[in-house]
């Protein structure tokens, strides 16, 4: 008789993103999301005693941008934490925007943007946390 048992290698915290760098002792920039908007108690309880550093608050995602070592991240066992992810680098792509502004039509007419000036006016991100 053969008995086979499946034993998971190392139970991984499901709240931690799978692509979060886990090796070494160097601090990693992470975004820690909570079930509710974090208050000072969350920061004192979860980051400061463990040596983590909160860089700034991200009220839109109910959490802070913080720097923590992999060990500090693994030990963050607050039930109010919903997810911990790396602060990923984002970039824009033209694959969606070119068709939206009908750029293929302009390109077909021989327009390529040479000798054109473009101005972008951006007032920044509105912070509604004080409202």
Backbone bond lengths (Angstrom), bond angles and torsions (degrees), N, CA, C in turn:
res aa  C-N    CA-C-N  psi(-1)  N-CA   C-N-CA  omega(-1)  CA-C   N-CA-C  phi
1 X - - - 1.447 - - 1.528 108.70 -
2 X 1.315 117.60 132.77 1.446 122.56 179.51 1.523 108.20 -111.99
3 X 1.301 115.66 129.86 1.462 121.53 -179.87 1.524 107.82 -117.18
4 X 1.303 115.93 121.81 1.464 120.28 -179.59 1.523 109.24 -110.70
5 X 1.306 115.42 133.01 1.455 120.95 178.19 1.527 108.72 -120.96
6 X 1.300 116.00 137.25 1.465 120.74 175.30 1.514 108.09 -99.89
7 X 1.305 115.43 118.35 1.460 120.87 -179.77 1.526 107.69 -118.25
8 X 1.333 117.22 118.82 1.461 118.20 179.71 1.522 111.18 -62.88
9 X 1.327 116.07 140.21 1.465 121.14 -176.77 1.513 110.89 -60.62
10 X 1.259 118.71 -69.37 1.459 121.53 179.39 1.519 107.07 -138.32
11 X 1.300 115.36 117.30 1.459 118.98 -179.68 1.516 109.04 -61.01
12 X 1.297 116.38 125.88 1.464 122.17 -177.09 1.513 109.23 -104.53
13 X 1.310 115.58 136.98 1.449 121.36 177.66 1.527 108.49 -64.69
14 X 1.325 116.98 118.39 1.460 121.78 -177.05 1.528 112.76 -68.18
15 X 1.325 117.67 -13.47 1.459 121.16 179.20 1.525 112.03 -82.07
16 X 1.334 117.32 -11.46 1.459 121.62 -177.68 1.521 109.40 -100.31
17 X 1.326 117.12 127.61 1.460 122.01 -179.47 1.521 110.56 -56.74
18 X 1.313 116.13 139.96 1.463 120.47 -176.14 1.529 112.70 -66.96
19 X 1.336 117.68 -23.40 1.460 119.46 -179.31 1.527 113.25 -94.80
20 X 1.316 117.46 11.36 1.459 121.00 178.58 1.524 109.08 -75.66
21 X 1.341 116.97 125.91 1.466 121.69 -179.80 1.518 109.30 -59.51
22 X 1.329 117.01 128.34 1.462 120.06 -173.09 1.515 113.32 -115.12
23 X 1.301 119.74 -8.69 1.458 120.67 -176.73 1.516 112.16 -93.44
24 X 1.295 115.40 162.63 1.459 121.75 175.13 1.514 114.07 80.98
25 X 1.320 114.42 -177.83 1.466 121.03 -178.95 1.521 112.79 -117.60
26 X 1.334 116.43 1.76 1.461 120.02 -178.60 1.524 110.04 -74.77
27 X 1.334 116.93 141.82 1.468 119.84 177.25 1.530 111.34 -61.69
28 X 1.321 114.61 146.03 1.459 123.03 179.43 1.522 107.25 -119.51
29 X 1.330 117.33 138.36 1.460 121.00 175.25 1.522 108.68 -77.96
30 X 1.332 116.00 123.24 1.458 121.40 -177.93 1.527 110.52 -132.01
31 X 1.317 114.51 163.36 1.458 122.06 171.10 1.516 106.25 -116.85
32 X 1.324 116.01 120.52 1.462 122.24 -178.67 1.522 107.68 -104.64
33 X 1.334 117.14 118.41 1.451 121.14 -178.96 1.525 110.28 -102.79
34 X 1.335 115.25 138.10 1.460 122.32 179.88 1.526 110.48 -111.38
35 X 1.313 116.69 164.41 1.463 121.31 177.84 1.527 110.87 -69.55
36 X 1.311 117.13 -28.92 1.461 122.73 178.48 1.526 107.90 -129.17
37 X 1.330 118.11 162.28 1.468 118.13 176.26 1.533 109.94 -56.51
38 X 1.334 117.60 129.64 1.463 120.16 -176.39 1.528 111.87 -69.18
39 X 1.306 113.79 148.04 1.464 121.87 175.60 1.529 107.07 -120.04
40 X 1.311 116.67 177.40 1.470 121.18 -175.42 1.532 111.96 -54.17
41 X 1.316 118.00 -35.91 1.468 121.78 -179.59 1.525 111.30 -59.70
42 X 1.325 118.00 -37.75 1.464 120.82 178.65 1.523 110.98 -63.06
43 X 1.319 116.27 -42.11 1.458 119.86 -178.99 1.520 111.07 -68.55
44 X 1.317 117.17 -43.72 1.473 120.13 179.84 1.520 111.07 -65.46
45 X 1.320 117.09 -39.33 1.458 122.34 -176.02 1.527 111.93 -76.07
46 X 1.335 117.16 -36.24 1.454 119.96 -169.72 1.515 116.25 -104.90
47 X 1.305 118.83 -29.00 1.455 118.96 -172.89 1.524 113.04 -113.13
48 X 1.309 117.14 -53.55 1.457 120.25 -173.09 1.527 113.46 -62.26
49 X 1.341 120.77 -45.84 1.473 118.71 -179.83 1.526 112.71 -64.83
50 X 1.301 117.41 -26.43 1.456 121.07 -178.18 1.522 111.85 -90.27
51 X 1.329 117.64 -0.20 1.456 120.92 178.31 1.511 114.10 89.97
52 X 1.326 117.72 1.80 1.457 120.62 178.53 1.524 110.60 -73.45
53 X 1.303 115.76 160.31 1.456 121.11 -178.45 1.522 108.88 -126.01
54 X 1.330 116.41 121.80 1.456 121.10 176.46 1.519 108.16 -83.44
55 X 1.340 116.52 121.22 1.458 121.06 -179.54 1.521 111.83 -84.05
56 X 1.317 117.35 -48.75 1.457 120.98 175.32 1.526 110.32 -164.40
57 X 1.318 114.55 160.96 1.461 121.62 -177.09 1.523 109.93 -87.13
58 X 1.323 116.01 138.14 1.458 122.45 176.88 1.529 107.67 -116.95
59 X 1.323 116.00 79.58 1.465 120.51 -173.04 1.526 112.30 -60.66
60 X 1.325 117.72 -27.79 1.456 120.99 -179.34 1.529 112.18 -61.51
61 X 1.341 117.13 -33.76 1.467 120.78 -179.40 1.526 112.03 -108.77
62 X 1.323 116.46 13.19 1.481 122.75 178.39 1.526 111.94 55.84
63 X 1.315 116.16 54.98 1.451 118.82 177.36 1.504 112.75 -179.08
64 X 1.324 115.88 173.92 1.454 120.43 179.83 1.520 113.16 -101.44
65 X 1.305 114.50 161.08 1.459 122.61 165.40 1.523 103.59 -92.06
66 X 1.319 117.91 123.77 1.462 121.03 -174.92 1.523 110.90 -136.38
67 X 1.310 115.73 162.32 1.463 122.74 173.19 1.520 107.29 -112.83
68 X 1.327 116.21 122.64 1.459 121.68 -177.95 1.521 108.93 -143.69
69 X 1.334 116.15 151.08 1.459 120.05 174.82 1.536 108.39 -78.70
70 X 1.331 118.34 160.00 1.467 120.17 176.95 1.531 112.75 -54.48
71 X 1.320 117.85 -37.70 1.472 120.27 178.64 1.526 111.01 -65.44
72 X 1.328 117.07 -40.41 1.464 120.68 178.05 1.526 110.72 -65.05
73 X 1.319 116.45 -37.97 1.458 120.28 178.31 1.521 110.02 -65.15
74 X 1.336 117.57 -44.74 1.467 121.52 179.80 1.524 112.06 -62.15
75 X 1.330 117.04 -31.17 1.458 120.71 -177.79 1.522 113.67 -88.76
76 X 1.307 117.96 1.33 1.460 121.87 179.84 1.524 107.78 -80.49
77 X 1.317 116.48 91.51 1.459 121.47 -172.43 1.521 113.01 -111.69
78 X 1.307 117.53 28.62 1.458 121.45 179.25 1.529 109.31 -68.53
79 X 1.345 118.89 127.64 1.469 120.15 179.61 1.524 112.62 -64.94
80 X 1.332 117.72 -17.31 1.463 120.74 179.07 1.531 112.58 -84.33
81 X 1.339 117.90 -6.45 1.464 120.93 175.88 1.521 107.52 -81.20
82 X 1.344 115.97 125.27 1.464 119.36 179.12 1.520 112.58 -96.32
83 X 1.343 117.09 -31.88 1.462 118.65 -177.85 1.522 110.28 -163.35
84 X 1.331 115.86 145.31 1.461 122.70 174.84 1.521 106.44 -125.39
85 X 1.325 116.40 121.28 1.457 120.17 -178.14 1.518 110.02 -130.37
86 X 1.331 116.74 156.94 1.468 118.57 176.56 1.531 109.30 -69.73
87 X 1.308 116.30 153.72 1.458 121.09 174.29 1.525 105.66 -78.99
88 X 1.320 115.70 90.41 1.466 121.73 -173.60 1.524 111.81 -75.54
89 X 1.320 115.73 148.93 1.455 122.28 174.70 1.526 107.25 -80.91
90 X 1.312 116.81 127.78 1.458 121.90 179.70 1.517 109.93 -112.94
91 X 1.311 115.69 150.58 1.456 119.58 176.41 1.521 108.64 -146.63
92 X 1.315 115.24 153.82 1.453 120.59 179.51 1.519 111.04 -90.56
93 X 1.303 116.37 152.17 1.462 122.12 177.91 1.531 108.73 -125.40
94 X 1.295 116.62 150.54 1.457 121.43 -179.14 1.528 113.03 -86.46
95 X 1.330 118.54 -3.72 1.462 119.82 -174.80 1.524 113.08 -63.67
96 X 1.336 118.45 -25.36 1.460 120.73 177.96 1.524 112.02 -98.17
97 X 1.315 117.43 -36.86 1.459 119.58 -172.81 1.527 113.62 -77.66
98 X 1.329 118.99 -33.61 1.470 120.11 -178.36 1.528 111.96 -59.19
99 X 1.328 119.99 -48.39 1.469 119.00 178.36 1.533 113.14 -65.29
100 X 1.326 117.06 -32.70 1.464 120.77 -178.22 1.523 111.53 -63.62
101 X 1.331 117.14 -38.67 1.468 120.50 -179.16 1.532 111.15 -93.52
102 X 1.312 116.79 10.62 1.461 123.51 177.97 1.530 112.47 61.23
103 X 1.325 116.35 34.86 1.462 121.17 179.70 1.526 113.13 -61.38
104 X 1.341 120.24 -37.47 1.477 118.10 178.88 1.534 112.69 -57.23
105 X 1.314 117.65 -34.22 1.469 120.56 177.44 1.529 110.12 -64.83
106 X 1.346 116.44 -45.98 1.469 120.12 179.01 1.519 110.46 -62.90
107 X 1.317 117.67 -40.94 1.459 120.61 178.86 1.532 110.37 -63.01
108 X 1.344 117.18 -39.20 1.459 121.17 179.53 1.532 111.47 -64.94
109 X 1.332 117.13 -24.87 1.462 122.02 178.55 1.527 111.94 -85.99
110 X 1.324 117.22 2.37 1.454 121.50 178.91 1.519 113.78 88.60
111 X 1.321 117.07 7.41 1.464 120.60 178.21 1.525 108.68 -85.97
112 X 1.330 115.75 126.24 1.462 118.72 -177.79 1.523 113.75 -128.23
113 X 1.326 117.41 5.16 1.462 120.40 176.97 1.508 115.00 93.21
114 X 1.330 117.56 -4.08 1.468 119.97 178.07 1.529 108.74 -67.52
115 X 1.332 116.19 138.35 1.467 124.03 -179.21 1.532 112.69 64.25
116 X 1.326 116.99 26.62 1.468 121.74 177.13 1.524 108.37 -111.99
117 X 1.319 116.23 144.65 1.465 121.48 176.13 1.524 107.98 -113.94
118 X 1.312 115.66 138.99 1.454 121.22 179.52 1.513 108.07 -127.65
119 X 1.309 116.06 134.18 1.467 121.21 177.62 1.521 108.40 -121.27
120 X 1.307 115.68 136.04 1.464 121.47 176.90 1.515 107.84 -120.49
121 X 1.313 115.72 125.52 1.457 121.18 177.87 1.521 106.69 -109.77
122 X 1.316 115.97 120.00 1.460 121.11 -177.14 1.513 108.26 -131.27
123 X 1.317 115.99 123.94 1.472 119.12 -179.46 1.517 112.73 -85.96
124 X 1.323 117.79 -2.70 1.450 120.54 178.38 1.514 112.23 99.03
125 X 1.315 115.48 -165.62 1.458 122.33 -179.56 1.517 108.51 -97.51
126 X 1.314 115.52 131.21 1.458 119.89 178.87 1.525 109.75 -81.42
127 X 1.306 116.35 127.73 1.453 122.21 179.04 1.521 109.04 -96.99
128 X 1.324 117.05 107.43 1.467 122.18 -179.07 1.521 112.87 -95.09
129 X 1.326 117.63 7.22 1.466 119.79 -174.44 1.526 112.46 -67.00
130 X 1.326 118.28 -25.81 1.465 120.80 -178.80 1.525 112.44 -88.95
131 X 1.334 117.01 -4.28 1.465 120.60 -176.50 1.493 110.17 -81.16
